[in-house]
Amino acid sequence: LTRTRMLLGDEKVDFLRTKTVLIAGLGGVGGTALECLARSGIEHFILIDDDVVNLTNLNRQILFLESDVGKSKTEVAYQRLKAINPAIEAQLIKQRIYPESFELLDGLTFDFVVDAIDSVPGKATLIEVALKHHVPLIISLGMAKRLDPQAVITTRLGKTHHDPLAKSLRNLLRKKDINPDDIACVFSTEEALNHEWTPASMMMVPSAAGLQLAAFTLKTLLESKETSKKEE
């Protein structure tokens, strides 16, 4: 972390090392976010994914190699984290997130939530848990069927457009009296290049989204540190 310390300073790096980030979804988006956060000094994670590594993942998911095919994504991700920084610790949850997962998530302790799953009810559950815990959160929207990484932006859910996932999520949150404008998100302004059922994807756009998720996470955590100092 020598170069990170040169950029942020010792105090901020040491602060980040104490924080716990929950990351749901370890695919092309969440995997890149995880790796960036691990290389930026975060040493405590809760990793949630029920999937195993598939050959079709390898064209875009940074965490995995062909030798990992068939293995649990959470297990492989944790091994990679330990190879990057042996001090990293992670709680592994090999489950898919449903509305019924609220009780499980509610019992966890974390400082930030990164949502990189593709289930609308699952996303809403993560949002509800984060709001209950008064913990900051950022979600990723649709990144498949797109090729332009420069079209990926960080905004608010209420400001998104032409994204079916975002539309469904906004509608569900309004039914729960949650304002979409209160939810930070990473969104692609590029329209989908096709409407095939299978979500074809390459590495550029999901990884761009993952990097923005990580950047927002780090920025928000460090801003919370400054806010706490001013209140002391």
Buried (B, 14 or more C-beta within 10 A) or exposed (E): BEEBBEEBEEEBBEBBBEBBBBBBBBBBBBBBBBBBBBBBBBBBBBBBBBBBBEEEBBEBBBBBEEEBBEEBBBBBBBEBBBEEBEEBEBBBBBBBBEEEBBEBBEEBEBBBBBBBBBBBBBBBBBBBBBBEBEBBBBBBBBBBBBEEBEBBBBBBBBEBEEBEBBBBBBEBBEEEEBEBEEBBBBBBBBEBEEEEEEEEBBBBBBBBBBBBBBBBBBEBBBEBBEEEEEEE
